[in-house]
Amino acid sequence: MLACRIAFRLAAAAALAGAAPTATAQVTYLCTSNGRTWSSPGPCPDGATAQRIDITPRGEPRLPPMSADGRPADRPPAPLQFQSARCAEIGEALRTGSARGLSRQALQELYDAYRQQCAEEEARARGLAHDDRNRQREAREREERAARLELDRDKLNRDQCAEMRRILQAKRQRLESMTPGERSDLERFEATWRSRCLP
């Protein structure tokens, strides 16, 4: 009757843990046959002892590796958006099992079920998450480079405008001695400075 006791503890702990109002409960069936226990997204096959478990996801699922003493060790979670709902619910039950008081045996059985059904999917999820983080990092780096270039262009423009203003002031001091051609050049230079540097 070990499977029944495990199922009862899982259901009770999930109920006590609570969930956000918008969370949707998902169903897992704990099946036992010929001394073997596994979880199933649908009803157990004929001849197997079955127990229905309702699990309400509360966060990102993760599969901790089992340590030498049989307790899950901490490990970064596989991102929820890259996992199926099935593996997400098993991962959530495993992730929160210790906090909900599940025994080492119950955690081991959940871990085995996850390994059998979701190990490959988790590996793919982690790969996709890694690629997604790389894309986000590259996008941030492009944005930062563009921002730096914009700042550099802005500074260069301010420096050039300051130099044009200095030249303009120097030329104005010689206005009385300028030839008509030089005055025309000064007027064009001032017009360029105004259009480029004044708001």
KENU-235385 format. One record per atom (N, C-alpha, C, CB): residue number from 1; residue in one letter; y, x, z. Coordinates in steps of 0.2 Angstrom, whole numbers, plus 2048, in hexadecimal, padded with zeros to 3 digits. Glycine has a CB too. Layout:
<lomis>
 pos code   v   u   w
 NUM    a   Y   X   Z
...
</lomis>
This chain:
<lomis>
 pos code   v   u   w
   1    m 7FA 804 800
   1    m 800 800 800
   1    m 806 804 800
   1    m 800 7FB 806
   2    l 805 80B 7FF
   2    l 80B 80F 7FE
   2    l 810 80D 7F9
   2    l 809 816 7FD
   3    a 80E 80B 7F4
   3    a 813 809 7EE
   3    a 817 803 7F1
   3    a 80F 807 7E8
   4    c 814 7FE 7F4
   4    c 818 7F8 7F7
   4    c 81D 7FA 7FC
   4    c 813 7F3 7FA
   5    r 81B 7FF 800
   5    r 820 801 805
   5    r 826 805 802
   5    r 81D 806 80A
   6    i 824 809 7FD
   6    i 82A 80C 7F9
   6    i 82E 807 7F6
   6    i 827 811 7F4
   7    a 82B 802 7F3
   7    a 82F 7FD 7EF
   7    a 833 7F9 7F4
   7    a 82B 7F8 7EB
   8    f 831 7F8 7FA
   8    f 835 7F4 7FF
   8    f 83B 7F8 801
   8    f 830 7F2 805
   9    r 839 7FF 802
   9    r 83F 803 805
   9    r 844 804 7FF
   9    r 83C 80A 807
  10    l 842 804 7F9
  10    l 847 805 7F3
  10    l 84B 7FF 7F3
  10    l 843 806 7ED
  11    a 848 7F9 7F3
  11    a 84C 7F3 7F3
  11    a 850 7F2 7F8
  11    a 847 7ED 7F2
  12    a 84E 7F3 7FE
  12    a 852 7F2 804
  12    a 858 7F7 804
  12    a 84E 7F3 80B
  13    a 857 7FD 802
  13    a 85C 802 802
  13    a 861 800 7FD
  13    a 85A 809 801
  14    a 85F 7FE 7F7
  14    a 864 7FC 7F2
  14    a 868 7F6 7F4
  14    a 860 7FA 7EC
  15    a 865 7F2 7F8
  15    a 869 7EC 7FA
  15    a 86E 7EE 7FF
  15    a 865 7E7 7FD
  16    l 86C 7F3 804
  16    l 871 7F5 809
  16    l 876 7F9 806
  16    l 86D 7F9 80F
  17    a 875 7FD 801
  17    a 87A 802 7FE
  17    a 880 7FE 7FC
  17    a 877 806 7F9
  18    g 87F 7F8 7F9
  18    g 885 7F4 7F6
  18    g 887 7F7 7F0
  18    g 88A 7F4 7FB
  19    a 88B 7F3 7EC
  19    a 88D 7F5 7E5
  19    a 893 7F2 7E4
  19    a 888 7F3 7E0
  20    a 897 7F5 7DF
  20    a 89D 7F2 7DD
  20    a 89C 7EB 7DA
  20    a 8A1 7F6 7D8
  21    p 8A1 7E6 7DB
  21    p 8A0 7E0 7D8
  21    p 89E 7DF 7D1
  21    p 8A6 7DC 7D9
  22    t 8A0 7E4 7CD
  22    t 89F 7E4 7C6
  22    t 898 7E7 7C4
  22    t 8A4 7E7 7C2
  23    a 895 7EA 7C9
  23    a 88F 7EE 7C7
  23    a 889 7E9 7C5
  23    a 88C 7F2 7CD
  24    t 885 7EB 7C1
  24    t 87F 7E6 7BF
  24    t 879 7E9 7C1
  24    t 87F 7E5 7B7
  25    a 875 7E5 7C5
  25    a 86E 7E8 7C7
  25    a 869 7E8 7C2
  25    a 86B 7E3 7CD
  26    q 865 7ED 7C2
  26    q 860 7EF 7BD
  26    q 859 7EF 7C0
  26    q 861 7F6 7B9
  27    v 854 7ED 7BD
  27    v 84E 7EC 7BF
  27    v 849 7F1 7BE
  27    v 84B 7E5 7BD
  28    t 845 7F4 7C3
  28    t 840 7F8 7C2
  28    t 83A 7F6 7C5
  28    t 842 7FF 7C5
  29    y 834 7F7 7C2
  29    y 82D 7F5 7C5
  29    y 82A 7FB 7C7
  29    y 829 7F0 7BF
  30    l 828 7FB 7CD
  30    l 823 800 7D0
  30    l 81C 7FE 7CF
  30    l 825 802 7D7
  31    c 819 802 7CB
  31    c 812 800 7C9
  31    c 80D 805 7CC
  31    c 811 800 7C1
  32    t 807 803 7CF
  32    t 802 807 7D1
  32    t 7FB 805 7CF
  32    t 802 807 7D9
  33    s 7F8 80A 7CC
  33    s 7F1 809 7C9
  33    s 7ED 80F 7CA
  33    s 7F1 806 7C2
  34    n 7E7 80F 7CD
  34    n 7E2 815 7CD
  34    n 7E5 81A 7D1
  34    n 7E0 817 7C6
  35    g 7E9 819 7D6
  35    g 7EC 81E 7DA
  35    g 7F3 821 7D7
  35    g 7E7 823 7DB
  36    r 7F5 81F 7D1
  36    r 7FB 821 7CE
  36    r 800 81C 7CE
  36    r 7F9 823 7C7
  37    t 806 81F 7D0
  37    t 80C 81A 7D1
  37    t 811 81C 7CC
  37    t 80F 81A 7D8
  38    w 814 818 7C8
  38    w 81A 819 7C3
  38    w 81F 813 7C3
  38    w 817 81B 7BC
  39    s 824 815 7C1
  39    s 829 80F 7C0
  39    s 829 80D 7B8
  39    s 830 811 7C2
  40    s 82B 807 7B7
  40    s 82B 804 7B1
  40    s 831 7FF 7B0
  40    s 824 800 7AF
  41    p 834 7FF 7AA
  41    p 83A 7FB 7A9
  41    p 837 7F3 7A8
  41    p 83E 7FD 7A3
  42    g 831 7F2 7A7
  42    g 82E 7EB 7A6
  42    g 829 7EA 7AB
  42    g 82C 7EA 79F
  43    p 826 7E4 7AA
  43    p 820 7E3 7AF
  43    p 81A 7E8 7AE
  43    p 81D 7DC 7AD
  44    c 817 7E9 7B3
  44    c 811 7EE 7B3
  44    c 80B 7EB 7AF
  44    c 80F 7EF 7BB
  45    p 807 7EF 7AD
  45    p 801 7ED 7A9
  45    p 7FC 7E9 7AD
  45    p 7FE 7F3 7A5
  46    d 7F8 7E6 7AA
  46    d 7F3 7E2 7AE
  46    d 7EF 7E7 7B2
  46    d 7EE 7DE 7A9
  47    g 7ED 7E5 7B8
  47    g 7E9 7E9 7BC
  47    g 7ED 7EE 7C0
  47    g 7E4 7ED 7B8
  48    a 7F3 7EE 7BF
  48    a 7F7 7F3 7C3
  48    a 7FB 7EF 7C9
  48    a 7FC 7F7 7BF
  49    t 7FB 7F2 7CF
  49    t 7FF 7EE 7D4
  49    t 807 7EF 7D2
  49    t 7FE 7F1 7DB
  50    a 80B 7EA 7D3
  50    a 812 7EA 7D0
  50    a 816 7E8 7D6
  50    a 813 7E6 7CA
  51    q 81C 7EB 7D6
  51    q 821 7E9 7DB
  51    q 828 7EA 7D7
  51    q 821 7EE 7E1
  52    r 82C 7E5 7D7
  52    r 832 7E5 7D4
  52    r 838 7E8 7D8
  52    r 834 7DE 7D1
  53    i 83C 7EC 7D5
  53    i 841 7EF 7D9
  53    i 848 7EE 7D6
  53    i 840 7F7 7DB
  54    d 84D 7EB 7D9
  54    d 854 7EB 7D6
  54    d 858 7F1 7D8
  54    d 857 7E4 7D8
  55    i 85B 7F4 7D3
  55    i 85F 7FA 7D5
  55    i 866 7F9 7D2
  55    i 85C 801 7D2
  56    t 86B 7F9 7D6
  56    t 872 7F9 7D3
  56    t 875 800 7D3
  56    t 876 7F4 7D8
  57    p 876 802 7CD
  57    p 87A 809 7CC
  57    p 880 809 7CF
  57    p 87A 80B 7C4
  58    r 882 80E 7D2
  58    r 888 80F 7D6
  58    r 88C 815 7D3
  58    r 888 80F 7DD
  59    g 889 819 7CF
  59    g 88C 820 7CD
  59    g 888 823 7C7
  59    g 88E 824 7D3
  60    e 88A 829 7C6
  60    e 886 82D 7C1
  60    e 87F 82F 7C3
  60    e 88A 833 7BF
  61    p 87A 82D 7C0
  61    p 873 830 7C2
  61    p 872 837 7C1
  61    p 86E 82C 7BE
  62    r 86E 83A 7C5
  62    r 86C 841 7C4
  62    r 865 842 7C6
  62    r 871 846 7C7
  63    l 862 847 7C3
  63    l 85B 848 7C5
  63    l 85B 84F 7C8
  63    l 856 849 7BF
  64    p 85B 84F 7CF
  64    p 85A 856 7D3
  64    p 854 859 7D2
  64    p 85C 855 7DA
  65    p 853 85F 7D1
  65    p 84D 863 7D1
  65    p 84A 862 7D8
  65    p 84D 86A 7CE
  66    m 843 861 7D8
  66    m 840 861 7DF
  66    m 83F 868 7E1
  66    m 839 85E 7DE
  67    s 842 869 7E8
  67    s 841 870 7EB
  67    s 83A 871 7EE
  67    s 846 871 7F0
  68    a 839 877 7F1
  68    a 832 879 7F3
  68    a 830 874 7F8
  68    a 832 880 7F6
  69    d 834 871 7FC
  69    d 832 86D 802
  69    d 832 866 800
  69    d 837 86D 808
  70    g 833 864 7F9
  70    g 832 85E 7F6
  70    g 838 859 7F7
  70    g 82D 85A 7FA
  71    r 83E 85C 7F9
  71    r 844 858 7F9
  71    r 848 85A 7F3
  71    r 848 85A 7FF
  72    p 84C 855 7F0
  72    p 850 856 7EA
  72    p 856 85B 7EC
  72    p 852 850 7E7
  73    a 857 860 7E8
  73    a 85D 864 7E9
  73    a 862 862 7E5
  73    a 85B 86C 7E7
  74    d 869 864 7E6
  74    d 86E 861 7E3
  74    d 86F 864 7DC
  74    d 875 863 7E7
  75    r 871 860 7D7
  75    r 872 863 7D0
  75    r 877 85F 7CD
  75    r 86B 862 7CD
  76    p 87B 861 7C8
  76    p 880 85D 7C5
  76    p 87D 858 7C1
  76    p 884 862 7C0
  77    p 880 852 7C1
  77    p 87D 84C 7BE
  77    p 87D 84C 7B7
  77    p 881 846 7C1
  78    a 878 849 7B4
  78    a 878 847 7AD
  78    a 87D 842 7AB
  78    a 871 846 7AA
  79    p 882 843 7A7
  79    p 887 83D 7A6
  79    p 884 837 7A4
  79    p 88C 840 7A1
  80    l 886 832 7A8
  80    l 884 82B 7A7
  80    l 884 828 7A0
  80    l 887 826 7AC
  81    q 88A 82A 79C
  81    q 88B 827 796
  81    q 886 82A 790
  81    q 892 829 793
  82    f 883 82F 792
  82    f 87E 832 78D
  82    f 877 830 78F
  82    f 87E 839 78D
  83    q 876 82C 794
  83    q 86F 82A 796
  83    q 86E 822 795
  83    q 86E 82B 79E
  84    s 867 821 794
  84    s 866 81A 793
  84    s 866 816 79A
  84    s 85E 819 790
  85    a 867 810 79A
  85    a 867 80C 7A0
  85    a 861 80D 7A4
  85    a 868 804 79F
  86    r 85B 80E 7A1
  86    r 855 80E 7A4
  86    r 855 815 7A9
  86    r 84F 80F 79F
  87    c 856 81A 7A5
  87    c 856 821 7A9
  87    c 85C 821 7AE
  87    c 857 827 7A4
  88    a 862 81D 7AD
  88    a 867 81D 7B1
  88    a 865 81A 7B8
  88    a 86D 819 7AE
  89    e 861 814 7B7
  89    e 85F 811 7BE
  89    e 85A 815 7C2
  89    e 85D 80A 7BC
  90    i 856 818 7BE
  90    i 851 81D 7C2
  90    i 855 823 7C5
  90    i 84B 81F 7BE
  91    g 859 826 7C1
  91    g 85D 82B 7C4
  91    g 861 829 7CA
  91    g 861 82E 7BE
  92    e 864 823 7CA
  92    e 868 821 7CF
  92    e 864 820 7D5
  92    e 86C 81A 7CD
  93    a 85E 81D 7D5
  93    a 85A 81C 7DA
  93    a 858 823 7DD
  93    a 854 818 7D8
  94    l 857 828 7D9
  94    l 855 82E 7DB
  94    l 85B 832 7DF
  94    l 852 833 7D6
  95    r 860 831 7DC
  95    r 866 835 7DE
  95    r 868 832 7E5
  95    r 86C 834 7D9
  96    t 868 82C 7E6
  96    t 86A 829 7ED
  96    t 864 828 7F2
  96    t 86D 823 7EC
  97    g 85E 82B 7F0
  97    g 858 829 7F4
  97    g 859 82C 7FB
  97    g 852 82C 7F1
  98    s 85B 833 7FB
  98    s 85B 836 802
  98    s 860 833 806
  98    s 85D 83D 801
  99    a 866 831 803
  99    a 86B 82E 807
  99    a 869 827 80A
  99    a 872 82D 803
 100    r 865 824 806
 100    r 862 81D 808
 100    r 85C 81D 80C
 100    r 861 819 802
 101    g 85A 823 80E
 101    g 854 824 813
 101    g 84D 824 810
 101    g 855 81F 818
 102    l 84D 825 809
 102    l 846 825 806
 102    l 842 82B 809
 102    l 847 825 7FF
 103    s 83C 82A 809
 103    s 837 830 80C
 103    s 836 835 806
 103    s 831 82D 80E
 104    r 834 83A 808
 104    r 833 840 803
 104    r 82E 83D 7FE
 104    r 830 846 807
 105    q 829 83A 800
 105    q 824 837 7FB
 105    q 827 832 7F6
 105    q 81E 834 7FF
 106    a 82B 82E 7F9
 106    a 82E 829 7F4
 106    a 833 82D 7EF
 106    a 833 824 7F8
 107    l 836 832 7F2
 107    l 83B 836 7ED
 107    l 837 83A 7E8
 107    l 83F 83B 7F1
 108    q 831 83C 7EA
 108    q 82C 840 7E6
 108    q 82A 83B 7E0
 108    q 827 843 7E9
 109    e 828 835 7E2
 109    e 826 830 7DD
 109    e 82B 82E 7D8
 109    e 823 82A 7E0
 110    l 831 82D 7DB
 110    l 837 82C 7D6
 110    l 838 832 7D2
 110    l 83D 82A 7DA
 111    y 838 838 7D4
 111    y 839 83E 7D0
 111    y 834 83E 7CB
 111    y 839 844 7D5
 112    d 82E 83D 7CD
 112    d 828 83D 7C7
 112    d 829 838 7C2
 112    d 821 83C 7CB
 113    a 82B 832 7C4
 113    a 82D 82D 7BF
 113    a 833 82F 7BA
 113    a 82E 826 7C2
 114    y 838 832 7BD
 114    y 83D 834 7B9
 114    y 83B 83A 7B4
 114    y 843 837 7BE
 115    r 837 83F 7B7
 115    r 835 844 7B3
 115    r 831 841 7AD
 115    r 831 849 7B7
 116    q 82D 83D 7AE
 116    q 828 83A 7A9
 116    q 82C 836 7A4
 116    q 823 835 7AC
 117    q 831 832 7A6
 117    q 835 82E 7A1
 117    q 83B 830 79F
 117    q 836 827 7A5
 118    c 83F 835 7A2
 118    c 846 836 7A1
 118    c 847 83E 7A0
 118    c 84A 833 7A6
 119    a 843 842 7A1
 119    a 844 849 7A1
 119    a 847 84C 79A
 119    a 83E 84E 7A3
 120    e 844 84A 795
 120    e 847 84B 78E
 120    e 84D 848 78D
 120    e 842 849 789
 121    e 84E 842 78F
 121    e 855 83F 78E
 121    e 85A 842 792
 121    e 854 837 790
 122    e 858 844 798
 122    e 85D 848 79C
 122    e 860 84E 799
 122    e 85B 849 7A3
 123    a 85B 852 796
 123    a 85C 858 793
 123    a 861 857 78D
 123    a 856 85C 790
 124    r 860 852 789
 124    r 864 850 784
 124    r 86B 84E 786
 124    r 861 84A 77F
 125    a 86B 84A 78C
 125    a 871 848 78F
 125    a 876 84E 791
 125    a 870 843 794
 126    r 872 852 794
 126    r 876 858 796
 126    r 879 85C 790
 126    r 872 85D 79B
 127    g 875 85D 78B
 127    g 877 860 785
 127    g 87D 85D 782
 127    g 872 861 780
 128    l 87D 856 781
 128    l 882 852 77F
 128    l 888 853 783
 128    l 880 84B 77E
 129    a 887 853 78A
 129    a 88D 853 78E
 129    a 890 85A 78E
 129    a 88B 852 796
 130    h 88C 85F 78D
 130    h 88F 866 78C
 130    h 893 866 785
 130    h 889 86B 78C
 131    d 890 864 780
 131    d 894 863 77A
 131    d 89B 860 77A
 131    d 890 860 774
 132    d 89A 85A 77E
 132    d 8A0 856 77F
 132    d 8A5 85A 783
 132    d 89E 84F 783
 133    r 8A3 85D 788
 133    r 8A8 861 78C
 133    r 8AB 867 788
 133    r 8A5 864 792
 134    n 8A7 86A 784
 134    n 8AA 86F 77F
 134    n 8AF 86C 77B
 134    n 8A4 872 77B
 135    r 8AE 866 778
 135    r 8B2 863 773
 135    r 8B9 862 777
 135    r 8B0 85D 770
 136    q 8B8 85F 77D
 136    q 8BE 85E 781
 136    q 8C2 864 783
 136    q 8BC 85A 787
 137    r 8BE 869 784
 137    r 8C2 870 786
 137    r 8C6 872 780
 137    r 8BD 875 789
 138    e 8C2 872 77A
 138    e 8C5 875 774
 138    e 8CB 870 772
 138    e 8C0 875 76E
 139    a 8CB 86A 773
 139    a 8D1 865 772
 139    a 8D7 867 776
 139    a 8CF 85E 773
 140    r 8D5 868 77D
 140    r 8DA 86A 782
 140    r 8DD 871 780
 140    r 8D8 86B 789
 141    e 8D9 876 77D
 141    e 8DC 87C 77B
 141    e 8E0 87C 775
 141    e 8D6 881 77A
 142    r 8DE 877 770
 142    r 8E3 876 76B
 142    r 8E9 873 76D
 142    r 8DF 872 765
 143    e 8E9 86E 771
 143    e 8EF 86B 773
 143    e 8F4 870 777
 143    e 8EE 865 778
 144    e 8F1 875 77B
 144    e 8F4 87A 77F
 144    e 8F8 87F 77A
 144    e 8F0 87D 784
 145    r 8F4 881 775
 145    r 8F6 885 770
 145    r 8FC 882 76C
 145    r 8F1 888 76B
 146    a 8FB 87C 76A
 146    a 901 878 767
 146    a 907 878 76B
 146    a 8FE 871 764
 147    a 906 876 771
 147    a 90C 876 776
 147    a 90F 87D 777
 147    a 909 873 77D
 148    r 90B 882 777
 148    r 90E 889 778
 148    r 912 88A 771
 148    r 909 88E 779
 149    l 90F 889 76C
 149    l 913 88A 765
 149    l 919 886 765
 149    l 90E 888 75F
 150    e 919 880 767
 150    e 91F 87C 767
 150    e 924 87F 76C
 150    e 91E 875 769
 151    l 922 881 772
 151    l 927 885 776
 151    l 92A 88B 773
 151    l 924 886 77D
 152    d 925 88F 770
 152    d 928 895 76D
 152    d 92D 893 767
 152    d 922 899 76A
 153    r 92B 88E 763
 153    r 930 88C 75E
 153    r 937 88A 761
 153    r 92D 887 759
 154    d 936 886 766
 154    d 93C 884 769
 154    d 941 88A 76C
 154    d 93B 87F 76F
 155    k 93D 88E 76F
 155    k 941 894 772
 155    k 944 898 76C
 155    k 93C 899 776
 156    l 940 899 767
 156    l 943 89D 761
 156    l 949 89A 75E
 156    l 93D 89E 75C
 157    n 949 893 75E
 157    n 94E 88F 75B
 157    n 954 890 75F
 157    n 94C 888 75A
 158    r 953 890 766
 158    r 959 890 76B
 158    r 95C 897 76A
 158    r 957 88F 772
 159    d 958 89C 76A
 159    d 95A 8A3 769
 159    d 95E 8A4 763
 159    d 954 8A8 769
 160    q 95C 8A1 75D
 160    q 95F 8A2 757
 160    q 966 89E 757
 160    q 95B 89F 751
 161    c 966 898 75A
 161    c 96C 895 75A
 161    c 971 898 75F
 161    c 96B 88E 75D
 162    a 96F 89B 764
 162    a 973 89F 768
 162    a 976 8A5 764
 162    a 970 8A2 76F
 163    e 972 8A8 760
 163    e 975 8AE 75C
 163    e 97A 8AB 757
 163    e 96F 8B2 759
 164    m 978 8A6 754
 164    m 97D 8A3 74F
 164    m 983 8A1 752
 164    m 97A 89D 74B
 165    r 983 89F 758
 165    r 989 89D 75B
 165    r 98D 8A3 75D
 165    r 988 899 762
 166    r 98A 8A8 75F
 166    r 98E 8AF 760
 166    r 991 8B1 75A
 166    r 989 8B4 763
 167    i 98D 8B1 755
 167    i 990 8B3 74E
 167    i 996 8AF 74C
 167    i 98B 8B3 749
 168    l 995 8A8 74D
 168    l 99B 8A4 74B
 168    l 9A1 8A5 74F
 168    l 998 89D 74C
 169    q 9A0 8A6 756
 169    q 9A6 8A8 75A
 169    q 9A9 8AE 758
 169    q 9A4 8A8 761
 170    a 9A5 8B3 756
 170    a 9A8 8BA 754
 170    a 9AC 8B9 74D
 170    a 9A3 8BF 753
 171    k 9A9 8B5 749
 171    k 9AD 8B4 742
 171    k 9B3 8B0 743
 171    k 9A8 8B0 73D
 172    r 9B3 8AB 748
 172    r 9B9 8A7 749
 172    r 9BF 8AB 74B
 172    r 9B8 8A2 74E
 173    q 9BD 8B1 74F
 173    q 9C3 8B5 751
 173    q 9C6 8B9 74C
 173    q 9C0 8BA 756
 174    r 9C3 8B9 746
 174    r 9C6 8BD 740
 174    r 9C8 8B8 73B
 174    r 9C1 8C1 73D
 175    l 9C9 8B1 73D
 175    l 9CA 8AC 738
 175    l 9D1 8AD 734
 175    l 9CB 8A5 73C
 176    e 9D6 8B0 738
 176    e 9DD 8B1 735
 176    e 9DC 8B6 72F
 176    e 9E2 8B3 73A
 177    s 9D8 8BB 730
 177    s 9D7 8C1 72B
 177    s 9D2 8BF 725
 177    s 9D6 8C7 72E
 178    m 9CF 8BA 726
 178    m 9CA 8B8 721
 178    m 9CD 8B7 71A
 178    m 9C5 8B3 723
 179    t 9C9 8B8 715
 179    t 9CB 8B6 70E
 179    t 9C8 8AF 70D
 179    t 9C8 8BB 709
 180    p 9CA 8AC 708
 180    p 9C8 8A5 707
 180    p 9C0 8A5 706
 180    p 9CB 8A2 700
 181    g 9BD 8AA 703
 181    g 9B6 8AA 702
 181    g 9B3 8AA 709
 181    g 9B4 8AF 6FE
 182    e 9B6 8AF 70D
 182    e 9B3 8B0 714
 182    e 9B3 8A9 718
 182    e 9B6 8B5 717
 183    r 9B9 8A6 717
 183    r 9BA 89F 71B
 183    r 9B5 89A 719
 183    r 9C1 89D 71A
 184    s 9B3 89A 712
 184    s 9AE 895 710
 184    s 9A7 897 712
 184    s 9AE 896 708
 185    d 9A6 89E 713
 185    d 99F 8A0 716
 185    d 99F 89E 71D
 185    d 99F 8A7 715
 186    l 9A5 89F 720
 186    l 9A5 89D 728
 186    l 9A4 895 728
 186    l 9AB 89F 72B
 187    e 9A7 891 724
 187    e 9A6 88A 725
 187    e 99F 888 723
 187    e 9AB 886 720
 188    r 99B 88B 71E
 188    r 994 889 71D
 188    r 990 88C 723
 188    r 992 88D 716
 189    f 992 891 726
 189    f 98E 894 72B
 189    f 98E 88F 731
 189    f 990 89B 72D
 190    e 994 88D 732
 190    e 995 888 738
 190    e 992 882 737
 190    e 99D 887 739
 191    a 992 87F 731
 191    a 98F 879 72F
 191    a 987 87A 730
 191    a 990 877 728
 192    t 984 880 72E
 192    t 97D 881 730
 192    t 97C 881 737
 192    t 97B 887 72C
 193    w 980 884 73B
 193    w 97F 885 742
 193    w 97F 87E 745
 193    w 984 889 745
 194    r 984 87A 743
 194    r 985 873 746
 194    r 97F 86F 744
 194    r 98B 870 743
 195    s 97C 86F 73E
 195    s 977 86B 73C
 195    s 970 86D 740
 195    s 976 86B 735
 196    r 970 873 741
 196    r 969 876 744
 196    r 969 876 74B
 196    r 968 87D 741
 197    c 96F 877 74E
 197    c 96F 878 755
 197    c 973 873 75A
 197    c 972 87F 756
 198    l 976 86F 757
 198    l 97A 86A 75B
 198    l 976 863 75B
 198    l 981 869 759
 199    p 976 860 760
 199    p 972 859 760
 199    p 975 854 75C
 199    p 971 856 767
</lomis>
